[in-house]
């Protein structure tokens, strides 16, 4: 019997976007996979802090956050891998200054949490970010602590995408961009697990464009039924939608667990 390392996206796969509760049926199916000797992991663009707030995270063996660039061992309660290359201070500083100047919501992520200068207390915020002052932004820039940016769609132009050629701008539903250093994607963690567990097949389950890195790197790729057609066309299998218990269906009927 094949042994799998199964990585699950969060938003649109384990939960609806922005939610913090994983359905009981999903958690039970994942527990069963663990009991049969498979390794299970979360793979998300969320920060470690926001992923640890996810109800049911303790069921998993690993949490992969920040788009594949940080691996947290749930049992040991510590980070066991971190991608060595962060965004360059001098390269992203003008972009951050521009995002601040728009007055629109934006966020950056360090190795642990989401931060923003946007007034979340007054206007609210969709990214679960902590509001910080300009001094903290400068300090994080100075120390090259910034791993990822989020920005609402209206402030990102095609000219800007062309100008920042060292970055990837990944369009995310409903209306924002993940902004990452090129080469920084969920496939990084797949490569890490392949080295750690050479006898296991890697499986990726996801629904969105920020899952492409792990789809391209894993042995078996599974798109959720609620994915857009472009995602479904690039994976080996398509399961049912999140609302129709797509994760339990994939484990039972596609992987035969």
N, C-alpha and C positions, 0 to 999 in steps of 0.2 A: 504493500500500500504506500502510495506517495505521501510524503510529509510536506506540509506547506507552511510558509510564512505569509500570512494574509494581512495586507495593509488596507485599511478602510479610511476613505475620506470622511470628513465630518459633515459639513454643510451640504445638504442635498443627498447625502448617502446614509449617515447614521441619524441625523436630525434635520429638521427644516432650518433654513438659514437663520443664524443668530440665536437659536434655541439652545438650552443647556441640558435638556433631558433626552436620554436615549430610551426608546420604547422597550418595554419589558420583553417583548417577543424577540427583538433584535439581540438584547443582552443574553437571553437564554440560549439562543442559537450559537452565539460566540463562545459562551461557557462550554457548550457541548463540543465545539471544535477544539478547545483547549484540553478538555478531558480525553480527547482522542489523540493527543500528542502534537497538535499543530500549534504554531506560534502566532499570536494575533497582536496587531499593532494599529494604533490610530495614526493617520498621516494627514496632516492639516496645515493650512497656512496660518492658523491661529498661533498666538504666542503661547509659551509654556504656562504662564499664569492663567490665561483664559481657557486653556485645554484642561488644566487641573480642576477648573470649576465645573467641568462637564460631568453631570451625574452619570455614574457608571464607569468612569475612567479606570477605576481600580480593577475592573475585569480584565483589562488588557495587560500583555507582557511589556509592551513598549509604547511610548508616546513619541511620535515623530512630529515636530512642530517647525514653524518658520520655513515652510516649503521644502522639507527634506534636509534641512541643514543642522538640526539639533535632535539627538536621540536621547530620550530619558527612559531609564530602566525603572519601571513602576515598583518592582519588588525591592530594589536597592534604594529607591528614592533619590537617584542622582543622575546627572547628565553623563552619558558614557561616550558620546561622540558629538563633535561640533565642527562644522565646515570651517576650514581655516581662513577663507577669504571673505572679508566683509566689504561693504561698499566703501569706496575711497572718499575721504573727507572732502578733498578739494574738488572732486568731480560732482558730488551731489549737493554741495552747499548752495550753489546758485538755484538749483531746483527746489530745495527746501525753502529758501528765501522767497521764491516765486509763489509756492503753495501757501505760505503764510500771508503773503500780500493779497491774495484773492479773497480772503475772508471766508472761504468755503471750508467745509470739513476735510481734514486730512489726518493721517496718523503715521507714526513711525514705530518700528519695533526693534527693541534691543534684544539681548539674549533671554530676557525673562518676560517683559510685559509690553503693552501698547501704550504709547504716549502721544500727546498732541498739545498744541498751543491753542487749539480751537476751544471756544467757551462752551464746554459740554454742560456746565451747570445752568447756563442761560438758555441755550438752544437745543440741548439734548445731543445725543450722538449714537450712531449705529455701530461703531467699531469697538465699544467697550474699552475705551482708552482713558488713561489717567491724564488729567490736565496738568501741564508743567509750564514753567516759565522759560523765557528765551535763554537764560543762563544754563539751564539743564540741557537744552538742545545743543548749545555751543559746546558744552562739556562732552556730550555723547559724540558729536562730530569730531572733536579734538582727539578723542580716544578710539575713533573708528569703531564705535559700538553699534552703529546702525545697520541692521540686517535687511530691512524691508520697508517699503513705503506703501501707503494706500491713499488714493486720491479720487474724489468724485469725478465722474466722466466729463462734465462740462468744462473743467479747467485744463484738461489734457488735449493738446492739439497734435495733428499729424506732423507738423514742423518740429514740435518738441520731441516726439518719438524718434524722428530722424536725427535730431541733434544729439540726443543721448544714446548713441549707438552701442555703448557698453552695457546698457540696461535693457531688460525685457519689460514691456508694458502688456500685461495680460488682462484682457477685458473680462470682467466678472459680472454676473447678474446680481441685482438688476441694473446698476448704473455706476460702477466704480472700477478702478484699475488696481491690480497688484503690480507693484514696481519692484523689480529684482535685478540683482547683478546677473549678467548672462552666465549660464552654467549652474546657477542656483535654482534647483527645482526638486521635485519630489523623487526624481530618479536617483539623486545623490544617496538617499537613505537605502534605496533598493540595492545599490552597489555595496554599501556598507554591510547589509545583511547577507548578501551573497558570499562575502568574505568570511563572515562570522559563522555562517551555517551552510557550508558547501553541499551538504546532503539534502537540502530542502529546496523545493521549487517556490519561487516568489510569485505571489498573486496580488494584483491591485484591483480594488473596487472603488469606483468613483463616478462622478457625473459631469465634471466641468473642465474648462480649458486648462485650469491649473493642475489637473491630474495627468496631462499629456506626458510629462516627464517620467512618471512612474509607469504609465501604460507602455511607453516605448522601451523601458528598461527591464520590465518584469517578464517572467516566463508565461504567465496567463493574465490577460486583462479582461475585466468585466465592467461594462457600463451599466449604470442604473437606467431603468425604463423611463425615468423623468429627464434623462440627458437630452441635449439637442442632437439632431441627426448627425452632425459632423463628428461628434464624440462617439456615437454608436458605430459609425462606419470604421473607426480606427481600432476597435477592440475585438478580441477573439469571440466574446460572448456579450449578450445583453440580457440582464435579468429584469424582473418586474420593477415597478416604481417604488419609491420610498413608502408611499401610502399603502401599497399592496404587499408589504413585507418583502421588498426586493432583496435585502441582505439574507434573511433566512432562506429564501428561495434559492439564491446563488449558492449558499453553502450546501444545501440538501440536494438540489437537482442538477447543478452544474459541476460542483466539486465532489459531489457524492459523499459528503461528510455526514 
